[in-house]
Amino acid sequence: MRRILSFAAAFLLTACATSAPELPNENVQTPAAPAKKEISSDLLGASAGELIQAFGQPALQVREGPGLKLQFRGRACILDAYLYPPQPGGVEKVTYVDARTSSGGSTDRNQCALALARR
């Protein structure tokens, strides 16, 4: 849960960032505003235990060969996390995250992760 909350805090801080004021000197370049950080990309590399700490027990757990799919459900959305070991015999880590509404429509993965973490 702490990991997701820290992801959420980083996400919100990044979203609130403002660009630097323009300088009158045309030769000075201002740095580009930082890209908005995605919580779903922060989940990449997480273990099954870390996901369970963040979202609670998965509604569905499916073993597919060397991989593992964990599904977390809430009122707002369904989040699927796909975990595979980085090397044979290793601990599975998240390699992909997908989110959808209960009716099957696509939804924002970041908002879904935040909604599930607030439960």
OpenMM code with the backbone's topology and positions (N, CA, C; nanometers):
from openmm import Vec3, app, unit

residues = "MET ARG ARG ILE LEU SER PHE ALA ALA ALA PHE LEU LEU THR ALA CYS ALA THR SER ALA PRO GLU LEU PRO ASN GLU ASN VAL GLN THR PRO ALA ALA PRO ALA LYS LYS GLU ILE SER SER ASP LEU LEU GLY ALA SER ALA GLY GLU LEU ILE GLN ALA PHE GLY GLN PRO ALA LEU GLN VAL ARG GLU GLY PRO GLY LEU LYS LEU GLN PHE ARG GLY ARG ALA CYS ILE LEU ASP ALA TYR LEU TYR PRO PRO GLN PRO GLY GLY VAL GLU LYS VAL THR TYR VAL ASP ALA ARG THR SER SER GLY GLY SER THR ASP ARG ASN GLN CYS ALA LEU ALA LEU ALA ARG ARG".split()
positions = [
    Vec3(0.0832, -0.1184, 0.0000),
    Vec3(0.0000, 0.0000, 0.0000),
    Vec3(0.0874, 0.1244, 0.0000),
    Vec3(0.1983, 0.1190, 0.0765),
    Vec3(0.2872, 0.2346, 0.0811),
    Vec3(0.3439, 0.2647, -0.0556),
    Vec3(0.3765, 0.1588, -0.1303),
    Vec3(0.4359, 0.1792, -0.2628),
    Vec3(0.3373, 0.2504, -0.3553),
    Vec3(0.2110, 0.2067, -0.3545),
    Vec3(0.1110, 0.2702, -0.4398),
    Vec3(0.0859, 0.4131, -0.3950),
    Vec3(0.0803, 0.4348, -0.2633),
    Vec3(0.0588, 0.5711, -0.2151),
    Vec3(0.1755, 0.6612, -0.2530),
    Vec3(0.2973, 0.6066, -0.2499),
    Vec3(0.4103, 0.6892, -0.2928),
    Vec3(0.4032, 0.7151, -0.4424),
    Vec3(0.3539, 0.6149, -0.5189),
    Vec3(0.3342, 0.6361, -0.6626),
    Vec3(0.2310, 0.7461, -0.6848),
    Vec3(0.1229, 0.7400, -0.6064),
    Vec3(0.0169, 0.8397, -0.6206),
    Vec3(0.0683, 0.9788, -0.5856),
    Vec3(0.1478, 0.9881, -0.4794),
    Vec3(0.2027, 1.1179, -0.4399),
    Vec3(0.2943, 1.1730, -0.5481),
    Vec3(0.3791, 1.0871, -0.6038),
    Vec3(0.4685, 1.1313, -0.7115),
    Vec3(0.3875, 1.1742, -0.8329),
    Vec3(0.2832, 1.0996, -0.8626),
    Vec3(0.1967, 1.1316, -0.9759),
    Vec3(0.1314, 1.2679, -0.9567),
    Vec3(0.0781, 1.2922, -0.8374),
    Vec3(0.0105, 1.4187, -0.8116),
    Vec3(0.1084, 1.5359, -0.8115),
    Vec3(0.2272, 1.5158, -0.7554),
    Vec3(0.3268, 1.6229, -0.7550),
    Vec3(0.3716, 1.6554, -0.8970),
    Vec3(0.3892, 1.5542, -0.9778),
    Vec3(0.4300, 1.5762, -1.1158),
    Vec3(0.3201, 1.6495, -1.1923),
    Vec3(0.1955, 1.6132, -1.1649),
    Vec3(0.0838, 1.6772, -1.2344),
    Vec3(0.0720, 1.8247, -1.1973),
    Vec3(0.1178, 1.8611, -1.0780),
    Vec3(0.1079, 2.0000, -1.0326),
    Vec3(0.2272, 2.0855, -1.0747),
    Vec3(0.3255, 2.0249, -1.1381),
    Vec3(0.4453, 2.1002, -1.1773),
    Vec3(0.4082, 2.2084, -1.2781),
    Vec3(0.4724, 2.3234, -1.2643),
    Vec3(0.4494, 2.4330, -1.3580),
    Vec3(0.5768, 2.4580, -1.4357),
    Vec3(0.5633, 2.5169, -1.5525),
    Vec3(0.6822, 2.5462, -1.6325),
    Vec3(0.7476, 2.6746, -1.5826),
    Vec3(0.8756, 2.6890, -1.6117),
    Vec3(0.9505, 2.8070, -1.5690),
    Vec3(0.9038, 2.9289, -1.6479),
    Vec3(0.9100, 3.0485, -1.5879),
    Vec3(0.8690, 3.1685, -1.6617),
    Vec3(0.9663, 3.1933, -1.7777),
    Vec3(0.9148, 3.2530, -1.8838),
    Vec3(0.9983, 3.2808, -2.0005),
    Vec3(1.0976, 3.3922, -1.9690),
    Vec3(1.2200, 3.3733, -2.0153),
    Vec3(1.3245, 3.4725, -1.9954),
    Vec3(1.3336, 3.5623, -2.1176),
    Vec3(1.3685, 3.6882, -2.0998),
    Vec3(1.3745, 3.7778, -2.2146),
    Vec3(1.4896, 3.7432, -2.3094),
    Vec3(1.5937, 3.6782, -2.2639),
    Vec3(1.7076, 3.6441, -2.3482),
    Vec3(1.6724, 3.5231, -2.4345),
    Vec3(1.6751, 3.5390, -2.5661),
    Vec3(1.6362, 3.4315, -2.6562),
    Vec3(1.7401, 3.3200, -2.6615),
    Vec3(1.8640, 3.3460, -2.6198),
    Vec3(1.9684, 3.2446, -2.6259),
    Vec3(1.9604, 3.1447, -2.5104),
    Vec3(1.8836, 3.1749, -2.4077),
    Vec3(1.8713, 3.0862, -2.2937),
    Vec3(1.7549, 2.9911, -2.3187),
    Vec3(1.7843, 2.8633, -2.3095),
    Vec3(1.6785, 2.7639, -2.3293),
    Vec3(1.6257, 2.7196, -2.1941),
    Vec3(1.4941, 2.7155, -2.1811),
    Vec3(1.4350, 2.6657, -2.0573),
    Vec3(1.4140, 2.5158, -2.0727),
    Vec3(1.4344, 2.4402, -1.9660),
    Vec3(1.4142, 2.2956, -1.9761),
    Vec3(1.2672, 2.2638, -1.9973),
    Vec3(1.2439, 2.1531, -2.0657),
    Vec3(1.1064, 2.1102, -2.0890),
    Vec3(1.0449, 2.0670, -1.9566),
    Vec3(0.9143, 2.0845, -1.9441),
    Vec3(0.8444, 2.0406, -1.8236),
    Vec3(0.8547, 1.8892, -1.8140),
    Vec3(0.8677, 1.8354, -1.6928),
    Vec3(0.8794, 1.6902, -1.6794),
    Vec3(0.7527, 1.6204, -1.7276),
    Vec3(0.7708, 1.5054, -1.7867),
    Vec3(0.6564, 1.4283, -1.8343),
    Vec3(0.5775, 1.3778, -1.7137),
    Vec3(0.4469, 1.3645, -1.7325),
    Vec3(0.3616, 1.3153, -1.6260),
    Vec3(0.3961, 1.1687, -1.5990),
    Vec3(0.4262, 1.1376, -1.4762),
    Vec3(0.4666, 1.0024, -1.4385),
    Vec3(0.3436, 0.9136, -1.4308),
    Vec3(0.3551, 0.7947, -1.4848),
    Vec3(0.2437, 0.7010, -1.4835),
    Vec3(0.2584, 0.6025, -1.3694),
    Vec3(0.1544, 0.5906, -1.2906),
    Vec3(0.1555, 0.4958, -1.1808),
    Vec3(0.1662, 0.3544, -1.2347),
    Vec3(0.0948, 0.3265, -1.3440),
    Vec3(0.0980, 0.1912, -1.3981),
    Vec3(0.2386, 0.1517, -1.4394),
    Vec3(0.3205, 0.2458, -1.4867),
    Vec3(0.4576, 0.2110, -1.5206),
    Vec3(0.5400, 0.1897, -1.3949),
    Vec3(0.5007, 0.2527, -1.2829),
    Vec3(0.5691, 0.2301, -1.1560),
    Vec3(0.5415, 0.0899, -1.1027),
    Vec3(0.4329, 0.0292, -1.1467),
    Vec3(0.4019, -0.1068, -1.1039),
    Vec3(0.4929, -0.2083, -1.1722),
    Vec3(0.5518, -0.1693, -1.2847),
    Vec3(0.6406, -0.2600, -1.3556),
    Vec3(0.7554, -0.2995, -1.2642),
    Vec3(0.7818, -0.4271, -1.2553),
    Vec3(0.8876, -0.4768, -1.1695),
    Vec3(0.8413, -0.5130, -1.0296),
    Vec3(0.7146, -0.4851, -0.9962),
    Vec3(0.6626, -0.5199, -0.8637),
    Vec3(0.6383, -0.6705, -0.8551),
    Vec3(0.6498, -0.7239, -0.7367),
    Vec3(0.6228, -0.8658, -0.7144),
    Vec3(0.4742, -0.8849, -0.6830),
    Vec3(0.4306, -1.0090, -0.6823),
    Vec3(0.2914, -1.0394, -0.6476),
    Vec3(0.2614, -0.9923, -0.5056),
    Vec3(0.3544, -1.0113, -0.4150),
    Vec3(0.3353, -0.9667, -0.2767),
    Vec3(0.3168, -0.8171, -0.2655),
    Vec3(0.3930, -0.7420, -0.3437),
    Vec3(0.3801, -0.5957, -0.3409),
    Vec3(0.2453, -0.5519, -0.3965),
    Vec3(0.1972, -0.6204, -0.5000),
    Vec3(0.0645, -0.5874, -0.5541),
    Vec3(-0.0449, -0.6164, -0.4515),
    Vec3(-0.0311, -0.7290, -0.3828),
    Vec3(-0.1311, -0.7658, -0.2823),
    Vec3(-0.1287, -0.6666, -0.1662),
    Vec3(-0.0121, -0.6188, -0.1275),
    Vec3(-0.0044, -0.5166, -0.0229),
    Vec3(-0.0739, -0.3887, -0.0675),
    Vec3(-0.0615, -0.3557, -0.1955),
    Vec3(-0.1184, -0.2312, -0.2466),
    Vec3(-0.2681, -0.2409, -0.2716),
    Vec3(-0.3141, -0.3533, -0.3288),
    Vec3(-0.4525, -0.3641, -0.3742),
    Vec3(-0.5366, -0.4658, -0.2981),
    Vec3(-0.4778, -0.5439, -0.2092),
    Vec3(-0.5512, -0.6498, -0.1403),
    Vec3(-0.5447, -0.7793, -0.2195),
    Vec3(-0.6191, -0.8774, -0.1755),
    Vec3(-0.6182, -1.0080, -0.2428),
    Vec3(-0.6760, -0.9959, -0.3836),
    Vec3(-0.6138, -1.0599, -0.4812),
    Vec3(-0.6653, -1.0531, -0.6178),
    Vec3(-0.7978, -1.1284, -0.6294),
    Vec3(-0.8843, -1.0795, -0.7159),
    Vec3(-1.0117, -1.1456, -0.7422),
    Vec3(-0.9899, -1.2702, -0.8280),
    Vec3(-0.8807, -1.2708, -0.9031),
    Vec3(-0.8510, -1.3823, -0.9927),
    Vec3(-0.7003, -1.3991, -0.9990),
    Vec3(-0.6571, -1.5240, -0.9973),
    Vec3(-0.5151, -1.5561, -1.0086),
    Vec3(-0.5046, -1.6728, -1.1056),
    Vec3(-0.4341, -1.6501, -1.2174),
    Vec3(-0.4237, -1.7529, -1.3210),
    Vec3(-0.2766, -1.7779, -1.3515),
    Vec3(-0.2364, -1.9027, -1.3436),
    Vec3(-0.1003, -1.9418, -1.3798),
    Vec3(-0.1025, -1.9789, -1.5280),
    Vec3(-0.0147, -1.9153, -1.6062),
    Vec3(-0.0052, -1.9410, -1.7499),
    Vec3(0.1400, -1.9716, -1.7836),
    Vec3(0.1766, -2.1004, -1.7855),
    Vec3(0.3152, -2.1381, -1.8093),
    Vec3(0.4028, -2.0806, -1.6994),
    Vec3(0.5084, -2.0096, -1.7377),
    Vec3(0.5951, -1.9506, -1.6352),
    Vec3(0.5387, -1.8205, -1.5780),
    Vec3(0.4289, -1.7720, -1.6354),
    Vec3(0.3733, -1.6434, -1.5948),
    Vec3(0.2570, -1.6555, -1.4986),
    Vec3(0.2189, -1.5420, -1.4459),
    Vec3(0.1094, -1.5321, -1.3505),
    Vec3(0.0290, -1.4065, -1.3820),
    Vec3(-0.1030, -1.4228, -1.3885),
    Vec3(-0.1912, -1.3077, -1.4082),
    Vec3(-0.2684, -1.2863, -1.2784),
    Vec3(-0.2603, -1.1637, -1.2264),
    Vec3(-0.3380, -1.1254, -1.1095),
    Vec3(-0.4394, -1.0200, -1.1515),
    Vec3(-0.5648, -1.0393, -1.1106),
    Vec3(-0.6702, -0.9441, -1.1460),
    Vec3(-0.7268, -0.8849, -1.0176),
    Vec3(-0.7325, -0.7515, -1.0150),
    Vec3(-0.7873, -0.6784, -0.9021),
    Vec3(-0.9112, -0.6040, -0.9515),
    Vec3(-1.0208, -0.6146, -0.8765),
    Vec3(-1.1476, -0.5536, -0.9184),
    Vec3(-1.1961, -0.4535, -0.8145),
    Vec3(-1.2543, -0.3478, -0.8657),
    Vec3(-1.3175, -0.2474, -0.7809),
    Vec3(-1.4419, -0.1972, -0.8511),
    Vec3(-1.5107, -0.1040, -0.7907),
    Vec3(-1.6310, -0.0476, -0.8540),
    Vec3(-1.5973, 0.0257, -0.9825),
    Vec3(-1.4838, 0.0937, -0.9828),
    Vec3(-1.4485, 0.1785, -1.0966),
    Vec3(-1.3872, 0.1011, -1.2125),
    Vec3(-1.3161, -0.0085, -1.1823),
    Vec3(-1.2407, -0.0727, -1.2893),
    Vec3(-1.1885, -0.2097, -1.2497),
    Vec3(-1.1273, -0.2741, -1.3478),
    Vec3(-1.0590, -0.4021, -1.3308),
    Vec3(-0.9163, -0.3827, -1.3778),
    Vec3(-0.8203, -0.4229, -1.2955),
    Vec3(-0.6789, -0.4088, -1.3285),
    Vec3(-0.6183, -0.5483, -1.3399),
    Vec3(-0.5560, -0.5760, -1.4539),
    Vec3(-0.4860, -0.7021, -1.4769),
    Vec3(-0.3371, -0.6748, -1.4752),
    Vec3(-0.2643, -0.7506, -1.3949),
    Vec3(-0.1187, -0.7402, -1.3894),
    Vec3(-0.0610, -0.8740, -1.4335),
    Vec3(0.0329, -0.8686, -1.5264),
    Vec3(0.0956, -0.9888, -1.5803),
    Vec3(0.2389, -0.9953, -1.5288),
    Vec3(0.2714, -1.1039, -1.4621),
    Vec3(0.4017, -1.1204, -1.3993),
    Vec3(0.4759, -1.2379, -1.4625),
    Vec3(0.6022, -1.2158, -1.4934),
    Vec3(0.6890, -1.3203, -1.5477),
    Vec3(0.8239, -1.3107, -1.4785),
    Vec3(0.8914, -1.4256, -1.4607),
    Vec3(1.0247, -1.4200, -1.3996),
    Vec3(1.1257, -1.3609, -1.4975),
    Vec3(1.2160, -1.2746, -1.4489),
    Vec3(1.3159, -1.2166, -1.5384),
    Vec3(1.4128, -1.3214, -1.5928),
    Vec3(1.4313, -1.4300, -1.5171),
    Vec3(1.5125, -1.5420, -1.5636),
    Vec3(1.4440, -1.6693, -1.5157),
    Vec3(1.4663, -1.7813, -1.5828),
    Vec3(1.4023, -1.9067, -1.5410),
    Vec3(1.4289, -1.9365, -1.3936),
    Vec3(1.3226, -1.9683, -1.3222),
    Vec3(1.3342, -1.9981, -1.1806),
    Vec3(1.3333, -1.8763, -1.0904),
    Vec3(1.3319, -1.7570, -1.1482),
    Vec3(1.3314, -1.6339, -1.0688),
    Vec3(1.1922, -1.5996, -1.0189),
    Vec3(1.1858, -1.4960, -0.9370),
    Vec3(1.0586, -1.4478, -0.8826),
    Vec3(0.9867, -1.3679, -0.9910),
    Vec3(0.8572, -1.3939, -1.0074),
    Vec3(0.7796, -1.3213, -1.1077),
    Vec3(0.7699, -1.1734, -1.0716),
    Vec3(0.7831, -1.0899, -1.1729),
    Vec3(0.7716, -0.9443, -1.1585),
    Vec3(0.6740, -0.8938, -1.2647),
    Vec3(0.6062, -0.7843, -1.2363),
    Vec3(0.5099, -0.7272, -1.3308),
    Vec3(0.5833, -0.6807, -1.4567),
    Vec3(0.5341, -0.7276, -1.5719),
    Vec3(0.5888, -0.6846, -1.6999),
    Vec3(0.4876, -0.6035, -1.7802),
    Vec3(0.3574, -0.6161, -1.7458),
    Vec3(0.2539, -0.5434, -1.8188),
    Vec3(0.1326, -0.5258, -1.7286),
    Vec3(0.0653, -0.4114, -1.7432),
    Vec3(-0.0556, -0.3804, -1.6669),
    Vec3(-0.1625, -0.3331, -1.7646),
    Vec3(-0.2845, -0.3803, -1.7456),
    Vec3(-0.3960, -0.3397, -1.8302),
    Vec3(-0.5150, -0.3067, -1.7410),
    Vec3(-0.6009, -0.2153, -1.7862),
    Vec3(-0.7188, -0.1774, -1.7084),
    Vec3(-0.8386, -0.1627, -1.8011),
    Vec3(-0.9561, -0.1918, -1.7455),
    Vec3(-1.0808, -0.1774, -1.8216),
    Vec3(-1.1964, -0.1565, -1.7239),
    Vec3(-1.3073, -0.1139, -1.7782),
    Vec3(-1.4287, -0.1004, -1.6976),
    Vec3(-1.4940, -0.2374, -1.6851),
    Vec3(-1.5916, -0.2504, -1.5976),
    Vec3(-1.6597, -0.3791, -1.5805),
    Vec3(-1.7369, -0.4199, -1.7051),
    Vec3(-1.7701, -0.3228, -1.7900),
    Vec3(-1.8393, -0.3551, -1.9147),
    Vec3(-1.7423, -0.3894, -2.0270),
    Vec3(-1.6119, -0.3829, -2.0000),
    Vec3(-1.5122, -0.4213, -2.0993),
    Vec3(-1.4479, -0.3066, -2.1735),
    Vec3(-1.4945, -0.1847, -2.1518),
    Vec3(-1.4357, -0.0687, -2.2184),
    Vec3(-1.3010, -0.0333, -2.1582),
    Vec3(-1.2168, 0.0282, -2.2381),
    Vec3(-1.0848, 0.0650, -2.1861),
    Vec3(-1.0978, 0.1834, -2.0902),
    Vec3(-1.0050, 0.1906, -1.9972),
    Vec3(-1.0014, 0.2991, -1.9012),
    Vec3(-0.8557, 0.3303, -1.8688),
    Vec3(-0.8304, 0.4418, -1.8086),
    Vec3(-0.6956, 0.4851, -1.7758),
    Vec3(-0.6361, 0.3969, -1.6664),
    Vec3(-0.5195, 0.3395, -1.6927),
    Vec3(-0.4549, 0.2501, -1.5968),
    Vec3(-0.4165, 0.3229, -1.4680),
    Vec3(-0.3722, 0.4469, -1.4808),
    Vec3(-0.3320, 0.5234, -1.3628),
    Vec3(-0.4509, 0.5489, -1.2706),
    Vec3(-0.5612, 0.5935, -1.3274),
    Vec3(-0.6798, 0.6209, -1.2474),
    Vec3(-0.7320, 0.4929, -1.1832),
    Vec3(-0.7241, 0.3834, -1.2569),
    Vec3(-0.7694, 0.2549, -1.2039),
    Vec3(-0.6833, 0.2142, -1.0842),
    Vec3(-0.5519, 0.2236, -1.0981),
    Vec3(-0.4615, 0.1872, -0.9881),
    Vec3(-0.4883, 0.2744, -0.8659),
    Vec3(-0.5111, 0.4031, -0.8861),
    Vec3(-0.5404, 0.4931, -0.7747),
    Vec3(-0.6723, 0.4543, -0.7073),
    Vec3(-0.7740, 0.4250, -0.7881),
    Vec3(-0.9052, 0.3876, -0.7329),
    Vec3(-0.8948, 0.2586, -0.6532),
    Vec3(-0.8212, 0.1615, -0.7026),
    Vec3(-0.8063, 0.0346, -0.6327),
    Vec3(-0.7260, 0.0506, -0.5039),
    Vec3(-0.6293, 0.1388, -0.5041),
    Vec3(-0.5457, 0.1607, -0.3858),
    Vec3(-0.6224, 0.2325, -0.2752),
    Vec3(-0.7261, 0.3045, -0.3076),
    Vec3(-0.8054, 0.3798, -0.2090),
    Vec3(-0.9070, 0.2923, -0.1355),
    Vec3(-0.9285, 0.1688, -0.1811),
    Vec3(-1.0298, 0.0826, -0.1196),
    Vec3(-1.0037, 0.0612, 0.0263),
] * unit.nanometer
topology = app.Topology()
chain = topology.addChain("A")
for resn in residues:
    res = topology.addResidue(resn, chain)
    for name in ("N", "CA", "C"):
        topology.addAtom(name, app.Element.getBySymbol(name[0]), res)
